[in-house]
Amino acid sequence: MSALSLPIIGAPVRSSLSLSSPTILFPPFSVRAKNLSSRFFICQASNGTNPTSETVFAVPTISVDNSEEDESTSFVIRARNRIGLLQVITRVFKVLGLRIDKATVEFEGDYFTKTFFVSDSHGNKIENLESIDRIKKALMDAIGGDDLTISTGPATRGIVVRKPGLLSSSLDRTAKAERMFELMDGFLKNDPVSLQKDILDHVEYTVARSRFSFDDFEAYQALSHCIRDRLIERWHDTQIHFKRKDPKRVYFLSLEYLMGRSLSNSIINLGIRDQCADALSQLGFEIEVLAEQEGDAALGNGGLARLSACQMDSLATMDFPAWGYGLRYQYGLFRQVILDGFQHEQPDYWLNFGNPWEIERVHVTYPVKFYGTVEEDISNGEKYKVWIPGEMVEAVAYDNPIPGYGTRNTITLRLWAAKPSNQHDMEAYNTGDYIDAVVTRQRAETISSILYPDDRSHQGKELRLKQQYFFVSASLQDIIRRFKDGHKDLNQFPDKVALQLNDTHPALAIPEVMRILVDEERLGWNKAFDITCKIFSFTTHTVLAEALEKIPVDLLESLLPRHLQIIYDINSYFMEELKRRIGLDYNRLSRMSIVEEGAVKSIRMANLSIFCSHTVNGVSRLHSELLQTRVFKDFYEMWPEKFQCKTNGVTQRRWIVVSNPSLCALISKWLGTESWIRDIDLLMGLREYAADISLHQEWQMVRKINKMRLAEYIEATSGLKVSLDAMFDVQIKRIHEYKRQLLNIIGIIHRYDCIKNMSKDDRKKVVPRICIIGGKAAPGYEMAKKIIKLCHAVAEKINNDSDIGDLLKLVFIPDYNVSVAEMIIPGADLSQHISTAGHEASGTGCMKFLMNGCLLLATADGSTVEIIEEIGEDNMFLFGAKVHEVATLREKGTTIKVPLQFARVVRMVRDGYFGFQDYFQSLCDTVEGSDDYYLLGADFESYLEAQAAADKAFVDQKKWTQMSILSTAGSGRFSSDRTIQDYAEQTWGIEPCRCPL
């Protein structure tokens, strides 16, 4: 007999037949455990010959015996040993309200037999047959009916083969199995004492510090590994459960993720925050201090990236079988440093101190090809294309577990890092060309180094395209490998796989799937295209047609020659279909073509994505209407059934439970339940208490606590002390002309000018304000950088004017990120979302403020339109031109009468009242006359009226507090849980696959 190679990682590997049976020990075969609550392992024989295709299943059995004379019913369960099974079975009995009087366990070769003597809640036998059937069904569902598959298919890439000889005999194997079962039949405990022991173990063995001397950062590292251990247990269980159930899965493809800090979110989703706090307190640490030690993983910029993170949280919480894919950038979004009011960019070395939340999968690597030529070959009388690459790199997987709240489900965010091909390395070293080997390594690693390479040069454009293809190539190889592990027929691919394109960045996945199906799997072109169109869905975040992504043909031809051929083939097919449907309307054919002719021949990635996806969606209702009537009007008229609306949402776990624990506790108290954390529609129950004075008092106290925290942060970062009695007026978002931070600053200058010219008596009537602005300008965006400088120049003047005092302060928060937002949002009284109507696709920032009871001052843009419907115009401050009015106002240009107050403020800036006269001239030019593209002057009077209304409401704290409560109560519609539910039902066709407790 051949000795089996068995990695001792978790529960022992068992075949479905006794080891004495010679039929099972043919070489070689692999065993995959598909159990709940066991560790994933792969067992493979050692000689490497090709296996047969036989598969054997071991099925647990449950029998019931009521013949004993005592008052118990015996349930006899025979199954294969695995970790945690005893705990699972006892939990089932407990949940069903049954008592276990006694239990016995016997080992029988590869199996155990567990006998449980059970009685009902009154201590009697269970004699009702229907009740017995229900109990048996519950037990079978919990322990799994097909818990072991012996698959003799070939080993796939990434499987590590252990050396033979670990288990030399059936007797040794049984003894080891029993010992392992005894040691590991259960999960890590979450009581404070167990947590303390695990933390100290990690201090000594992982961080390699003395458990008698370690600092806050080392304690954070140890705690993170302790929490990660618990995530890994759930993570393995989830993946094995998915494998056993084999549901249709969604794969979320996004080049950007703004995950924020993981520690607090993971502890809360695991439901062990209090236990961790107790454990740390006894060790002399505070959980809040340790949470601050973690840096932000800034692997994205703005709403699209934060949306991706929220959606991953909701996918896990709602038990959907999902994977996220992205890039593991070595340097995240730049660190913003302010010197003399000017923005400077520094690299974000977020990995300098390691990342305890990721698991490097050195055995999960895939080759990714670039450049080269395409040749034609003949096989079985048929011609096919062969891509001969000119360069190859390796994609290495880094997995990040994403835990759900109130569930064991923990899904995967897999990020790819680029490494050089080992083959090239060895060839270079063997020939003595060490410099070439080093250069090759650097060139490969550059692919996943920088989040946003400067694409103003050819090299920058090429690097960006390399990133996009590297990401989708590795992801698709991984997805197809996983599909092939359990399926042989590619016709089933659309039944098991849904691919979601988060904007056009991953759109190269479309020609890549076609290349794999046609060139590697040898499917016919029509069949391959049919499969491709059934698996892709496309979310666009673009509002303006001119902002849609295009790739120059010459660049694509050089870097990905085979993909350009496939895109041409798709476009040819597309044009022929269009001609059949609309005739020879050349203008329309030209507009819809995937290939754009012109001075620079380009590929329109949005057109490719729309044609090859079964569903296309905008991210708010207004945005979806703009797509249908303007941006993709031709496509909508051709395929209206493709277009959907999926209004974005944010996760209440991050934006209330983690960032605002005081409000979380208050909401739970008044609703009488914490169920709203998973079912956020329950927040509407707050409307019943919106006028309750007791709630008002508690609500105001929570808001004051959060304002104190924010005031301390402002003082720590800027040295400025602010009054808690003032209105905290916040605008935090990416700096861009269309987001109109400049309008906010002009309004602040006007307010300053008014206060400056008031009498002392009039100043007593002024509502004091702390104006807070934060955000980053793109490194090459000069006008946005000037807005940041103007903000600092105005702040310097206002904050040092003794006539103004505490009536007005202006603060710029540097290096704005997710963690800073978690500090600012709970402490804000008023939040400004003032983009020119028709320019914001969704705007998830306003949803975060809304959830936290902050009142909104906003234009009717993006998702604000739906917020108005949900909470009513009376509970927010609206201003500005509507979407349908914007074009008309732009046409009027210089004929628009600009308010005198606006002209006066612009003149103050032009004349150097705040210094830097020459520097700000070009900024002033953008808001005067026909150059005022974003309509700051046209909207200014309306803006001032909205600000006055906010002042008036703030004075009446009873009214303000009621509006605040109603804002939170109406925020449920804007949870990412609702967004994901809509995607699952209407786009992906997936169902929850909950991992049993």
N, C-alpha and C positions, 0 to 999 in steps of 0.2 A: 504493500500500500504506500501511496505517496504521502509524505508528511505535509500537513497544511501550514501555510504561512499566515499567522494570525496577529494583527496588531492589538495589543491589550490596551484598549482605550476606554471601554465602558463595559457593558454587559457582554458576556461570553458569546461567541459565535456558535450557533447550533445549526446543524443540518436538519432537514425534516425527517430523516431516517436515522435509525440507530447506527452508531459508528461501526458496529459489527457487520453491517450490511455492506458487501463489496460494491454494490451498485452505485453508491454515492461517492466513492472515493476515486472516480476516474479523474485523470489530470487533463487540463487544469480547469478550475472554475472559480468564479467570484461570487461572493455572498454579499448582498446588500441588506442591511437591516432596515425595515420599514415600520419600526415601532414607535408608538407614542412613548415619551419619557425615557428613551434609550439614547445612547450615544451613537452617532453615525460611524460606521466602520466599513471597511472593504477588505475582504479576505481573498487572497489569490494564491493558487498553487505555484510552484516554483519553476517548472520546466519551460513555460512560455509557449507550449504548442497550441495550435488553434483548438478552441473548445467546440463542443457540439452545441445544439440549440435547445437542449432539453431544459425544462423548468419545473421545479417541484415546489409545492406549497405545503406549509404546515399550518393547520387550522386549529385554533384552540377549541376545546369542548367544555360545555357546562352541563352538569346533571344535577338533579334535585332529588333529595331523599327525605320523605316524611315518616319513615317506618320506625324511627327511634321512639322510645317511650317518653323521653323527656319532652320539654316544651319548646324545643328548637327545631328548625328546619335546616338541613345540611345542604349547602351548595358546594359541589365538588368541581373545581376548576382545574383543567389540565392544559398547560401551555408551556411555551419555551421561556426559560429564564430571561429576564431583562430588568434593567434598572428602573426602580420606582414603581414596578407593577403592584407590589403589595400595598403601597400607599394609594395608588389609583383605585384598587378594588375596595379598600376600606373606606375611601372617600365616597364611592358610589353608594355603599350601604348607608353611610351617614346621611348623605343628601336625601336618600329615600326614607329617612326616618326610622331605620332599622337598627337593632342592637346586635353586636357580635358578642356572643356569650363565650366562645372559645374558638381556636383555630389550630390546625395542624398543617405541617408542610412536609412532603416527602419528595425526594429526588428519584427520578426513574430514567437513568441514562441521560438523554438530551433534554428531558422535560422535568418539570416538577408537577406535583399534584397538591393543590391547596384546598383544604376542606374548612369551610366556615360554617359554624353553627349559629344560626341567626334567628332572632325572634322579633316580633313587631313591637311597637311602642308600649304595648300593654304586657309584654313578656310572653306572648302566645305564639304558637306555630303559625306559619303562613300557609293557609290551606286553599285560599281562593286561587283557582287556576289562572285567571286573568292577571292577578297580581304577580304570580310566579313568572308568567310569560313576560310581563313588563320588566321585572327585575332581571331576568335572563337577558333580555334585549339591551337593557342599560349596561349590564356587565360586558356583553359582547361588543357593544359600541365603544366602550371605554378601553378594553384591552386589544381590540382590533382583530378582525377576522382573517386577514391575510398578512400576518405579522412577519413572515419571512419569505423572501424570494431568493431562490438559488438560480442565478442567471449565468448561463455558460456562454454568454456573448463575449466578444472580444473586449479587452480592457480599453477604456477610453483614455484620452490624453489627461494627464494630471493625476493619475492614480499612483500612489506610492506603494511599492511592493516590499513587504517585509521578508526577511530571511527565513528559510524553513527551519524547523526543528524546535520551535517554541513549545509545541505540545506534541510530545512524542508518542503518547499512548492514550487510549480511551480512558483509562483510569486517571492518568494525570490530568487529562482534559476535564473530566468531571470534577475532580478535586479543586482545580483552579476555578472552574465555573462557580462551584458552590461558595468558594472563598470570596470571589469577586462579587457575587450576588449579596453575600452577607455584608460586605464593606460598602457597597454602593447602592443598596436598595433604598433610595430616598434622594431628596434634593437638598441643596445647601439650605441651612436654616437661617431665618431672618430675625431672630430675637437679638437684642442688643449684645448679649454675651458672645453669641456665635459671630456676629458681625465684628466685634472687637478682636476676637481671635484671628479672623480672616484678615482684617486690616493689619494687625501686627505681623502676621505671617508674610504679607506682601511687603511690609516695610523691610523686613529682614531678608527675604528670599527673592523678591522682585526688584525693589528699589535698592537693595543691598546696603541698607543703613541699619544702625543699631536700633533696636526697638526701644532703647532707653534714651535715645537722642535723635530726634528728627523734627524738621521744621514744618511750616504750613504747606509748602509746595510738595514736600515728600509725603506728607499726610494725604494731600490731594491725590497724588499718584497712587498711593496704596489703596485709598478708598475707591478710586476709579477702577482699579483692577479687581477689587472686591465686588463692585457692582457689575463689572463686565462678566465676571464668573457666573453670576446669576442670569445675566442676559444670555450667555452662551447656552446654558441649560435649556432655556425656553426657545432659543433660536434653533438648536438642534432638533428639539421636539417638533417645532413648527415645520421645519424643512422635511423631516421624516413623515410627518402627517400629510403634508402636501404630496409627497411622493407616493404615499400609500393611496390617497384618495384620487390623485391624478386629475385635478380640476383644470379648467382653462385658466391660464395665468396671463396677467397683464405685465408687460415690461415697459417701464417708464424711462424714456431716453431724453436726458437733459444734459447740456454741457455745463450747467450752472446749478449749484445748490448752496443756499445760505442756511446752514444747519444751526448756527449759533452754538452755545455751550451744550454739552451732552449730559453733564453730571446731574444737575437739578431735574432736567426733563426725564432722565432715566429712572431716578429714584422715585419720582412722583408716579410715573407710569407703572413702576413695579409695586407701588403701594407701600413703600417702606420708609417714607421720609421721617416719620416720628422715631422709628427704631434706629435709623442712622443718626439722627440728632442726639438721641439718648446715648448711643454707643460712643459717639465722638465727645460728647460733653464729659463723660466719665474719664476719657483719655486726655481731657484738657483742651479740646479743640471745638470750634464753632463751625457748623455746617455752612453757614453763609460766608464765612471767611474762606473756607476751602473752595467753595464754588467760585469765588473771585480769582482763584489761582489759575483757572482754566482760560486759555485763549480762545478767540473765535476762529472757527474754520471758515474763512472768508472766501469760499470757492464759488463766488458769484457776485453779481452787482444788481441791486434793485429788486423790483417786485417779482420778476420772472424767477429769480433764484430762490427768493423766500417762499414763493408759491410752491415751488418744487418740494421744499422741505416740509411745508404744511401738508401737502398732499401725501407725502410718505407717512407722516404721522397718522393721518386719517385712514390710509390704506391698512396700516397695521392695526389700528384700534377697531376698525370695522371688519376685521378678519378676512380681508380679501387676499387671495393668493397673488402676490405681486413681488417684483424685483425692481429696484432702481439702478440705473447705470449712469456713470459720469466719469469725469477725469479727476485724478488725484494731483492737482496742481502743487508743485513744490513751493511756489510763491502765490499766495492768494491775492485778492484785490489789495492794492497798495495801501500802506499806512499813510494817513494824512497828517502832516506836521505843519503847523502854522508858525511862520517866522515873520514878525513885523506886519502881520495881517495878510501875508501872501501864502498860498498853498504850496507846499513842497511834497513830493512823493518819495517815499522810502519803501524798499521791499518789505513785504510782510513775511518774515521768517517764522511762519506759524508752526513749522515742524522742528524747530531748533531743539525743543525739549521733548520731542517725541509726541506721539498721539496714542494714549492708552486705550482708546476706543476702537482702533482699527486692528484687524488681524491680517497680516501679510500672508497671502496664499502663494508661496513660492512654487508650489506644484501646479498652480492654475495659471498657465501662460499660453499665449497664442502668438503665432507669427503674423505680422502685419507688413504688407508689401507696398512699395512705392516705385514710381518711375518704370523704366524698362520698355519692352515692346510687346506687341500682340502678334502671335503667329497662328497659322491655321494648320490643323492636323486632321487626319481621317481615322475614324475607328468604326469598325463594323459597317463600312460603306457610307458613313455619315460624316460630314465636315463639322468641326467644332473649333472654338477659339481657345488658345492657350496664352495666358499672360505670363511672360518671362520677366520677373521684376528686376530692377536695377539696384534696389536697396531693400533691406529687410530689418525690422526691429521686432523686439518681443514686448508684448503687453502683459504685465504682471498684475494680478488682482489683489486689491486691498478691500476687505469686507468690513462694513460697519453695521452692527445690529441696530435695528430700529424697533423699539418695543411699543406695543399697543397699550392703551390704558384700559384696565378692567378686563383683560384677556391675557392668556398665555402667548398669544400670537406675537412673534417677533420676526420681522422680515429683514431683507438684506438690501443695503445700498452698496453696490459693488463699484469701486472706483479703480480706474486703470492708470498705471504708471508705465512709462516707456523706458525700456532698457535695451542695450545693444544686443544684436544677435550673437549668441555664444560662438557660433561657427566662425563668424568674421573675426571675433576677438582672438580665437585660438589660431586662426590662419595668420593674423597679423603678428601675434607674439612668436609663433613658430618660425616666421621668416625674419624676425628681428625688427620688424617695423613697429616699434613701440609707440612712436608718435602718432602714427596712423590709427593705432588701436585706441589711444586716448581721445583723439579727435572724433573718431567714430562713436565712442561712448558719449562724448559731450553732445554730438549732433543728435543722437537718439534721445537722450534724456531731456534735451531742449523741448521736445514735443509736448511733454507734460509739465514743463517748468512754469510757464507764465499763463495767468488767467486771460489777460487781454493783450496779445502781442500787438505792437503798433503796426497796423495794416496800411499805413500810408505808402510804404515801400513795397516793391515786388517780394522781397524776402519776408516781410511781415505778412503779406497776403498768402504766400506759400506756407508759412508756418501755421497760420490759422486754418487753412485747408487741410494740412497734415493732421492737425489736432482733430478736426471733424471726422476725417476718414479713419484715423487711428482708433478713435472712440467707437465708431459704429462697427468697424471690422471686428474688433475684439469682442464687443457685446454680442454681435450676431453669431460669431463662432461659438460663444458660450451658450447662447440661447438654443441654437440648433443642436449642439452637443447634448444639452439637457433633454431636448425633445427626443433625440434618437436613443437616449438611455432607456426610454420606455415605449417607443413607437418606431415602426419601420416604414410605414406608409406616409409619404410626404403629403398625400391628399388630406391627411388628418391635421396638417399643420394649422390651418385656420380655425379648427375646432379646439385647439389647445393653446394657441398663442395669439395675443393681441399686442401690437406694438404702437405705443403712443409717442408721436413726435412733438416734443415741447418746443415749438417754433421751428424755423427752417434749419437750425444748426445741425440736427441729426438727419437731414433729408437725404444725405448720401446713402443712408441705409436702404433706400429704395433701389437704386441700381446695384448695390452690393447684394441684396437678396436675389435679384435677377441673375447676377453673375454666378452666385453659388448654385442656384437651381439649374441654370442652363449649362454653365461650363463644368461644374463639378458633379452635380447630380444627374446631368444629362436629360433633364426634362425638356419637352418641346417648349418653344417660345410662348405659344398661346397659353399652355397649361401653367407655366411659370408666372406669367403675367396675371393670370386669374387668381392664383394663390397670393401673389404680392398685393393685389388690390383688396383682398379680403382681410388682410392682417393689419394694415396701416390705418391709423386715424391721426388727424393733424390739428393741433391747436396753434393759432397764430395770435401774436401779441402786437402786431403792427397796425397802426392807424392810417399811415400815409403810404400811398403806392410807391412814392419815390424812395421810401426807406426799406423796401423789400430787398432781400439779399440776392445778389447776382455774383456768379463766378465767371471770370474771364475764360473763354474757351482755350486760349493758348496755355494758360496755367493748368487747367484740368487735363489737357492733352498731354502735357509733360509729366504731371504727377500721377495721374490715374488714367492711362490711355484706354484701357478696356471699359472703364465706366463711361467715358465720353461716347464710345461707340454704342453702348447700351442706351444712354440718354438719347442719342440720335435716333435709335430704333424706336424707342418709346414715343418720341416726338413725331416720327413719321407715321406711326400707327394712330396717334392722337389727331394729326392733321387730316388724315384720310377719314377718320370718323367724323370730324367736324365738317368736312366738305359734304359728307352724306347728309348731315343734319341741317346745315345752314347755307350750303351752296358756296359759291365763290365770292364770299364777302371778305375781300382781302384785308381790309382794315381790321376787321374783327379777328380774322385768322392770325394776323400779325400781332395783335394785342394778346391773344391767348396762347400763342406759341411758346413752348418751353425754351426755345432758342431765340434770343433777341439779336437781330441783325443791327449793325450800326458801326460807328467808328471803332468800338471795342465789342467784338462779338462775345456774347455772354450767355450763361445758362440761368434762367429764372427759376430759383429753387422753390419759390412759393407755387408757381404754376405746376411744376413737377409734383409737388406734394399734394396739391388739390386733385390733380387728375388721377393720381395713383392711390388715393386714400378713399375709403368708403364713407368717411365722415370728416367734416371740417367744422370747427367751432371757433367763435369769438369768445371773449372772456367777460363780457357784460352784455346786457341787452342792447344798450346804445351802440357798443362796439360791433355787435353782430349785425345791427341794422346798417351801420356804415360799411361793413364788408359787403353786404348784399346790394347796397345802392350805389357804392362808389368804388371801393378798392377792388372787389372781385365781382363786379356787376355782371360781366359777361359769363363768368362761370356759374353764378347763381341762376341766371336766366336759363342756362343749359341744364343744370342739375340742382334744382331747388331742394330736392330731398336730401342732398348731401349736407346741407348747412344747418347747424344747430347753434344754440346759445348755451354756454356753461359759465354762468357768472362765477368768478373766482371767490374763494373763501379763505379764511385763516383759521388756525386751530385754537380752540379755547384752552386746550391744555397748556400750550406755550404762553398765550397772551392774557390769560387770566390766572390759571392755577399756578404756573411757575412765576410769572412776573408780578402778580398782584395777589399774594396769598391772603391778605386781609380782606380784600373784596370777595375772594373765593369763599372764605369762611362765612362772611356776612350773607352772601347769596344762599349758601347751603342752609344757614340758620333759618332764613325767612321762607325758603321754599320747603323746608323740612326734609330735604334729601340732597344727596350728592349726585344723583342720577343725571342731573343736567350736564355733568362733565362729559357724558357720552351721548345724552339726548338733549341737545341744547335748545330744542323748541320749548323745553320746560321753563326757560327764562321768561317766557311770556307771562308766567304766573306772577312776576314782580309787578305787573301792571295793576294788579289788585291792591297792592300796598303803596302805589306811587304817591299817594297823598297822606300816608300815615306819618305822623309827626315823630313817632319812635324810630321808624326806619330812617327818616330824614336825619335825626341826630346821629345815629350810628353811621349812616352813609357819609355825612360830613366829617365825622371823626376819621374814618378810613381814608378819605381824600386828604385830610390834613396830615396824617401820618406819611402818606406817599409824597406830599409836597415837601415835607421836612426832609425826606430822604433825597429828593431831587435837589433841594436847596443846598444840602451838604455836598452833593456831587458838584454842583456849580461852583461852590466856594473852593472845593479841592482842585478843580481843573482851571478855574479862571481867577481865583482870589476875590471874586465879587460876592458880597453878602447881599441877599435878597430878602424881601419881606414876604412872609407867608400869607399876609392879608391881601396881597396883590393878586390879580388874575394872571395865571401862568398861560401865556399865549404861545403856542408851539407850531413850528413848521419844520419838520425833519424829513428830508427825502433827497434823492440825487439832485444836484444843482443843474438846472437846465432852464433855458429861456422860456420854454412852454409851460414849465411848472410855476413860473412867475414869482420866484423869490424876490425879484427886483420890485414887483408891485408891493410886496409886503414891506420891503425896506423903504420904499417911497412913502407908504402909509405911515411908517414909524417916524420918518422925518417930518411929515405933516403934523403928526401928533406932538412931536417935540416942539415944532415951530409954534403950534397953538398954545401949548403950555407956557412956552417961553414968553409969549406976549399976553398972558393972562394976568389979571390982578391976583393978589394973595387970596382974596375971598373966593374968586372963581376957581382957584387951584384946589381949594378944599373940596370942591364938588367933583373933581376928576377921579375916575376909577383908576387906581394904580395898576400898572402892568409890568410884567416881566416878559419881554419878547425873546423867545428862544428859537434860534435857527441852527440847523445842523445838516450836513450832507457833503458829499465829495464831488468835485468837478473832474471830468475825464482829463487825463494829462495833456491832451492836445486841444482842449476846448477853452480857448482864450477868453471868450466872453463870460463863461461860467466862472472862471478864475477871477475876473474883474468884479463880478457880483460878490464873491467871497471877500475880496479886498474892500469893497465899498461897505459891506456889513461891518467889518472891523473898524473902518475909519469913522463911520457913524457911531458905533458903540463907544469909541474913544472919546468922542465929543459929548455924547449924552451922559455916559456914566460918570464923567468928571465935572459935570455942570452942577454947581451947588444950588442954582435956582430950581433945578428939577428934582433933586433929592430922590426919594423912593417912589415918585410918581411914575417914573419910566426908566426901565433898564433894558439894555439889549445885550444878549449873550450869544456867542457862536460856540457850539459844542464841537470840538475837533474830533476827527477820526470816528465819525458816526458808524456804528455797526449794530448787529442784532442785540448784543448785550447792553449797549448804551440805550437802545430803544426800549428794552425791558425796564430800564431805570426811568426814562423820560415819560413814556406813555401813561403809566398809572398816576403820575403827578400832574398831568396837564389838565387845565380847566377848559381851554379852548384850543382847537386844532384847525389849522388852515389848509384847505385843499382847493387851490385857486387856479388850477390850470385853465388855459383858454379852452372853451367848450369844443369838444370834438378832437382833442389831442391826447387824452388819457384813455388807454384801452380799458382799464378796470380801476386800478388804484386800490390796492389792498391795505394801504396805510390807514385810510379812513375807517376801515372795518376794525382794526386793532384799537383805535381810539374809541370807536363806538362801543365796543365790548366793555371798555373800562369806564364808561360813563362820562367820557369827555364830549363836550358839545362841539359840533362842526360848523365852521364858517366856510362855505364852499360854493363853487359853481356847479351847474347842472351838467356834469361831465362824468364819463365812465360809470362806475357802479353807484355814484352818488344819486343818480336818477332813481335807482331802485331803493336806496336808503330813504329817500324822500317818501316813497310810497309806503314804506314799512313803519316809519316813526312819525311821519307827517311834517309838513313845512313849519308848523308852529314850534317844533322842537329842534330847529336848527336855523342857521342864519345864511340865507341864500342871496346871491347877487350875480350880476354879469349877464352877458349876451348868451342866448341859447344857441344850440348847434346850427339851426337853420338861419340864424341871423349873422353868423360870423362872416360868411362869404360876402354878404351885402355890405357890411361895415368895412371890409377890406377894400371893396371896390370904391367906396366913398373916399378913402384915403385922406387927403388934406382937407376935405370939406367937413370932416367931423369936427365938431366944436369940443375942444378939450377943456375940462374944468380949469379955472384959474389957479386953484390950489395945486393941481398937478403941474402946471407950467411953472409955478413958483418954486416947487421942490426941485424940478429938473434944473432950473436956473441956479438954485443954490449949489447943486453938485457941479454944474458947469463952471461956476465962478470960483470954485475952490474953497467953498465954506468948510468942507471936510478934508481939505488938502488934496494933493495928487491931481491937480487940475487937468494937466495934459493927459494923464493916464486914464481918466474917466470920460474924456471927450467922446470916444468911440462908443462907450456904453450909453451915454446920453443920446447919441445919434440914433440908436436902435429903437427909441421910444418916442420919437418926434415925427410928425407928419406921416407921409406914406410909408416910412420905414418902420412904423409901429405895427409889425406883423402880428404880434400876439395881443394887440388891443389893450395895452395897459391904460392908455389915456381914455379910451372909449368906456372902459369898465370902472374907472376910478371913482366916479361919483357914486355909483351903485355900491362899490366896495366900502366907501366911507359910511354909507347908510347902514350897511350890515354891521360894521364895527360899532356904530352908535347903538344899534339894537342890542348887540352883545353887552355893551356897557350897562345899558338900562336893565337888562335881565340879571346881570351879575349883582347889581345892587339889591335886588329882591332875591335873597338867598333861598327862600321857600320855593319860589318859582324855578330858580336855577337848579335846585336839588331835584325837584320833580322832573324837570326836563332831563337831567342826568340819569335818573332811575329809568325813565322811559326809553332813553337811548340804549342802555344795557338790555332792557327787556325786549327791545326790537331787533337785537343783533343776531338772533339765532339763524335767520335766513342766510347770514354771511359767514357761516362756518364751512370750513373745507370738508367737513363730514357730509354736508348736503351736496357739495360739488362732486365729491367722489361717488356718492350714491347715484347721482345723475349720470356720471360717466359709466359706472358699472352697468346700469340698467339700459341706457340708451345708446351707448357707444361701444363698450368693450364686450358686453354679453358675458360677464363673469358673475359668480355667486360667492357669498362668504364661505370660507372653509375654516371653521373655528377649531382650533386645537383643544381637545377636551382637557379639563382640569385634572 
